[in-house]
Structures are given as structure tokens and as C-alpha cells.
Amino acid sequence: MPQPHHRVMLVEFPPAGGLFQFAVQLGEGLARRGRSVRVVTGSDPELSSREPGCRVEPILPTWHPTAGADVPEWWRKARRVVRAGRHHAAWLRLLLEIRRSRPDVVLWSAWRFPVDGWGVVAARRVAPHAVLGMIAHEPRPLVEQPGQDGHYNDSGATYQALRQAYATVDVVYTLGDSARQVVLDTWPVQGPVVVIPHGDEDAFRTGTPTGADETGPHLLFFGTVTGYKGLDDVLAVWPRVRAAVPDATLTVAGSLSADVDAAALRRRVAALDGVELRDGYVAVEDVPALMEQARAVVLPYRRASQSGVAHLAQTFARPAVATAVGDIPTVVRDGETGLVVPPGDGEALAAGAIRLLTDPALARRLGDAGRAGLTAGASWDDVAAAVLAGLPVREPR
């Protein structure tokens, strides 16, 4: 007899990046629990499923998140119109597929545009008996384009459309208590708001990770470079770190967001000793070498709800020096799995980096503790169990 909520559809429009990787690994965990899972995404996905019960299906006309990152600014602006059309087309294709396949559960992980809110309302109409849910990695849509003030995209059209989406879904998942409270304070949710763990990043790992004490004093900033992640704060204190640790090095690895002045960043990095900028999306196969080269990872975020990079670092037994924003301190626990400093505090950030770079034994102890913590309550089987436990019974409206 089929299990409740047997057919699960996970929707991830971009076929690459942290949210896509999360969806695939969650799908595998759900498949191991007997569910039939489809991860619906765009063409040429960077991961395939390792579980027979989970299929990655590239059926949407979307694109890789960093495709065409080096195009001129004039074309970047024109391309937004083209991509907006493709995103609308992706929603149409998705709605047709939901109506055709009649999944028991449909879960999204990111809504960024007004059409996303309208699409969720339309999904309810074509699937009145399905459980619709949101895994709110970031409970409020972030600013992603230059010329916008603040960290959040609170424009009228986007905000109103997403209010409709949150009022429509049956369940919202968050990756921590702080994010849960943001959801409750921001959106008119009708169903439960459930906290789930993040899970490890073993999709990247090919063997047993080396110890953090087996490498030199190397610091890594990993992931898309955007304003709220605070790279400027690291670069500002880097001369202080180098003065204390003359052989210290820093790698900045990731694509540059549209809200970053790429030319200015390259000039700034070129003027700093020991800093390397690896501009561009980091392919899955290149991640292990970057992580294992580092003694520690730096997460100087000015705001965030959670960070997949923190879990990635722990997967490779690397400690982090991170700022106390959102739910990050529940993962990077000060003195246990890393060091936590106040956001925007350059002195504390420099001191944390220096401490990890000059004490290999401490870096090893914190890194190993972070790795062990992922296997005790934060595996993808644990995440899948929490997701299934949070699914409500759908009552037709």
C-alpha cells in the first residue's frame, strides 16, 4: 500500500548551486524512506541522483545561475528581459507537469519574483489535493541587483505576490529558530512553520577528509560574492592578519554577484599580499581541493539566515570563523566547531582568523567536532525524516 505523501516533487529552477545541491540530497534522503521523488530543474544539472527512487529531471527552460557572468553590462541588462520570459515559461511548464503527474507533495526552496508568488497560487488551483510547501532557506527575498538599497527586495509587486504564496502553501520549513520567527513575523502563513536541520555536503566528498592541521595557514572565502556576505570586511582586516601571520594566504572562490563592482574588487585584491581571487562558479569536482587546502573558512556575513558553506566546511572537517547572524551560531558553535564574532567587528574577525591560522591543533579539534556533529542528527536521513514529520494532511479548501 502506498505510503502517505508518497510522490514528492522538489522544484529547483537553477540546475546548479547550493539550493539545487540541497534539493538533490534531500530527495535522496526521501527516496531512502520509500518515497518516489522527482527533482524538477533546468537543463544540464550539475548533480544526478545516487538513489534509484530519486530522479533529477531537467525539464524546465532555465539556466545555470552563473551562465554568462562575463558578458558586457549592456547585454546583462537586455538579458534580464530574456530570462524573465524564460522564467515565466518555466512556470508554465511546471504547472502543466504538476497537473499531468499529480504529485502528493510539491516543495520549493526559493521565490524571488512576482511570478513565483502567482505561480504558487496557480499550482494550488491545478493541484487542489497536493501538499504545497516552501523550504525557506532565506525567509525574505534578497537584493541581487545594483542600485537597490538594503539587503532585502521589498518592492511592492514582489512583496505582495509572495504574501499570496506564503498564504497559499500548507507548510513552511526553515533551517533554524531565528528564520522561523522571521517567517512568522513577515508572512501570513496558514500552516505550520517547521524547523529542520540542514544536512551535510557529502555530495562533494570523495574520500575521508584530511585534518585541518595538515595544511598551512590558509583561509578560504567560498561561495557567490555578494554584498551581504561581508567580503569587504575580510579584505579590510587582511593586512592585520598578514602582520600577525606573515605567510597567511586567502582564497576568494566564487562568482561575483551583480551587486559587486567586479573591476574594483579585482583592483583591491591585487593590492593585497597573499590574496587570490578565483572569480567564477566553482564546479562540484573542484570543491574538495579548495576545502582541503584551507585550514579554516571565513563567513563574515553581515546578515544571513543560514549558510550551506558552514555545513560544507564541516563536511571537510574545517572550522569556520563566522559572524553571529541568523541561525549560523547554531551550526558554527563558538569554541566547539568554530569561532563566532559580532558582525561588522573587524578587530574580532581578524583575531578569530589569526587564532585559527596560528593554532593548527585548535583548528583540527574544532574541524573534527564539526564533522562529527553532522553525523549525529544532521544527516540527510535526519532531514528527510523531519520533512516528512512536518507534512500536514491536506484538507481541500
LINBELHU-V393370 format. One record per backbone hydrogen bond with DSSP energy under -1.0 kcal/mol. CO is the residue of the C=O (numbers start at 0). NH is the residue of the N-H. E is the energy in kcal/mol with one decimal. If there is no record, write none. Layout:
co:nh:e
CO:NH:E
CO:NH:E
//
This chain:
co:nh:e
5:35:-2.5
6:103:-1.6
6:104:-1.9
7:37:-2.4
8:106:-2.7
9:39:-2.5
14:45:-2.3
16:20:-2.5
17:21:-2.3
18:22:-2.3
19:23:-2.4
20:24:-2.2
21:25:-2.6
22:26:-2.7
23:27:-2.2
24:28:-1.8
25:29:-2.6
26:30:-2.3
27:31:-2.1
29:34:-2.0
30:33:-2.0
35:7:-2.8
36:54:-2.4
37:9:-3.0
38:56:-2.8
39:11:-2.6
40:59:-2.7
50:53:-1.9
52:36:-2.8
54:38:-3.2
56:40:-2.3
56:58:-1.7
59:61:-1.5
63:66:-1.8
65:68:-1.3
67:70:-1.4
71:75:-2.0
72:76:-2.1
73:77:-1.7
74:78:-2.8
75:79:-1.0
77:81:-1.2
78:82:-3.2
79:83:-2.2
80:84:-1.8
81:85:-2.0
82:86:-2.7
83:87:-2.1
84:88:-2.2
85:89:-2.3
86:90:-1.9
87:91:-2.0
88:92:-2.5
89:93:-2.5
90:94:-2.7
91:95:-2.1
92:96:-1.9
93:97:-2.7
94:98:-2.4
95:99:-2.1
96:100:-2.9
97:101:-2.0
103:130:-2.9
104:8:-2.7
105:132:-2.6
106:10:-3.0
107:134:-3.0
112:115:-1.1
112:116:-1.1
113:117:-2.2
114:118:-2.7
115:119:-1.8
116:120:-1.7
117:121:-2.1
118:122:-2.4
119:123:-1.8
120:124:-1.2
121:125:-1.9
122:126:-1.8
126:129:-1.1
130:105:-2.6
131:169:-2.9
131:170:-1.2
132:107:-2.2
133:172:-3.4
134:136:-1.9
140:152:-3.2
150:142:-2.5
151:153:-1.2
154:158:-2.8
155:159:-2.5
156:160:-2.1
157:161:-2.5
158:162:-1.9
159:163:-1.6
160:164:-1.7
161:165:-2.7
162:166:-1.9
164:168:-2.0
170:133:-1.7
171:193:-2.8
172:135:-2.9
173:195:-2.8
175:179:-1.8
176:180:-2.1
177:181:-1.8
178:182:-2.3
179:183:-2.3
180:184:-2.2
181:185:-1.7
182:186:-2.6
186:188:-1.8
191:171:-2.2
193:173:-2.4
200:203:-2.0
210:213:-1.8
215:217:-2.4
216:248:-1.9
217:294:-2.9
217:295:-1.4
218:250:-2.4
219:297:-2.6
220:252:-2.8
224:256:-3.0
225:228:-1.8
226:229:-1.6
227:301:-3.2
227:302:-1.1
229:233:-1.2
230:234:-2.5
231:235:-2.0
232:236:-1.2
236:240:-1.8
237:241:-2.8
238:242:-1.9
239:243:-1.4
240:244:-2.5
244:247:-2.4
248:218:-3.0
249:275:-2.8
250:220:-2.9
251:277:-3.6
252:222:-2.3
253:279:-1.3
254:224:-3.4
256:259:-1.8
259:261:-1.2
260:264:-2.3
261:265:-2.4
262:266:-2.1
263:267:-2.2
264:268:-2.6
265:269:-2.3
266:270:-1.1
268:271:-1.7
273:249:-2.9
275:251:-3.0
277:253:-2.2
282:285:-1.6
283:286:-1.1
285:289:-1.3
286:290:-2.4
287:291:-2.7
288:292:-1.3
295:219:-1.7
296:320:-2.2
298:322:-1.9
304:326:-2.7
306:310:-1.0
307:311:-2.3
308:312:-2.8
309:313:-2.0
310:314:-2.1
311:315:-1.4
312:317:-2.8
313:316:-1.7
318:296:-2.4
319:338:-2.6
320:298:-2.8
321:340:-2.6
322:324:-1.9
324:327:-1.8
326:329:-1.4
327:330:-2.0
327:331:-2.9
330:332:-1.3
332:335:-2.5
332:336:-2.3
332:337:-1.2
337:334:-2.8
338:321:-2.8
340:323:-2.0
341:344:-1.5
343:345:-1.1
344:348:-2.4
345:349:-2.7
346:350:-2.4
347:351:-2.4
348:352:-2.2
349:353:-2.7
350:354:-2.3
351:355:-2.0
352:356:-2.4
353:357:-1.8
358:362:-2.3
359:363:-2.5
360:364:-2.4
361:365:-2.7
362:366:-2.4
363:367:-2.7
364:368:-1.9
365:369:-2.0
366:370:-2.1
367:371:-2.4
368:372:-2.0
369:373:-1.1
378:382:-2.2
379:383:-2.7
380:384:-2.2
381:385:-2.1
382:386:-2.5
383:387:-2.6
384:388:-2.3
385:389:-1.4
//
